């Protein structure tokens, strides 16, 4: 049995459901613990009756430390804070879990996850690099590793690492680069040296994303998407937004101007998104959360058009 956890609100429900369904299709036996940031998310997921999903409401895990953190950071920053705290909560509450893996909600799985677990083997901790393509190498200042797949084993080192990360995020988790910290992810930079059994996932098919797809040869072979010679396992759909039922914002020009986004990967995701929306609307016919261009994306588009190249480069370095 493989155990995973993730978190999202109703604005990410379509993406989160798509991620979980794709994971179920590519993992034999699993349980996914979902932290529902609002009641609507839990209500819909529970009505879908997917037996591999275990939903938990935010209020059920919020203690005094989390409530204090919630009061001094943005919603996004608080969600980053929750990643480590929720992973810790699940590990402590459910004794049967021997290894827990935190996943971002905006992933999609394209093939079996077993090769990743075979690679992790008996490691206490497993993390994955951004593996930035050369044009985006400067972004590594914000973190060498990506909090998209983090695994922790139930042993002294795994729990020690997870608890320390939780404590660090409770203390400081903000959307800025400060004193060698950035959100929840730059803490991971020190793990390979700090923990002797920290494994860095090497499989080329894991963790493909806008910041690295341009460095790989991506092709369809025997109905399987290949990243160089490896099967695509999962892709991280950073920036992706559902504008309408027939239109999507895939990725910003920062990435696509270096190389156009991989059509075969995005086409599959878009269909999965539409299928999930249809499934949700069987429960909630008027569901519209997460559909429409966000103010953040609109602002980024304006910045890209109006600001000089040097200024945009400086902004990207820190945001």
Buried (B, 14 or more C-beta within 10 A) or exposed (E): EBBBBBBBBBBBBBBBBBBBBBBBEBBEEBBBBBBBBBEBBBBBBEEBEBEBBBBBBBEEBBEEBBEEBBEEBEEEBBBBBBBBBBBBBBBEEBEEBEBBBBBBBBBBBBBBBEBBBEBBEEBBBBBBBBBBBEBBEEBBEBBBBBBBBBBBBBBEBBBBBBBBBBEBBBEBBBEEBEEEBBBBBBBBBEBBEBBEBBBBBEBBBBBBBBBBBBBBEBEEEEEEBBBEEBBBBBBBBBBBBBEEEEEBBBBBEBBBEBBEBBEEBBEBBBEBBBBBBEBBEEBBEEBEBBBBBEEEBEEBBEBBEEEEEEEBEEEBEEE
